[in-house]
Amino acid sequence: MGVLLYIFSIVIFYLVVKMAVRDGINSSKIGQSIEEKDEIKQSLKASFLDNDLDN
């Protein structure tokens, strides 16, 4: 029973840290600027066929 409680607490801790880091990065100025640059790069590609090597 103790082992299951330990594993469950580790999983909860992992999820809390993961969400905190993701929210912290996305709300920071650096994270927002990276997100804007990534959106610009994605908008330049019209479809997956643009990356096709056969063309």
Secondary structure, DSSP 4 states (H G I P E B T S, - for coil): -HHHHHHHHHHHHHHHHHHHHHHHHHHSHHHHHHHHHHHHHHHH---GGGG-TT-
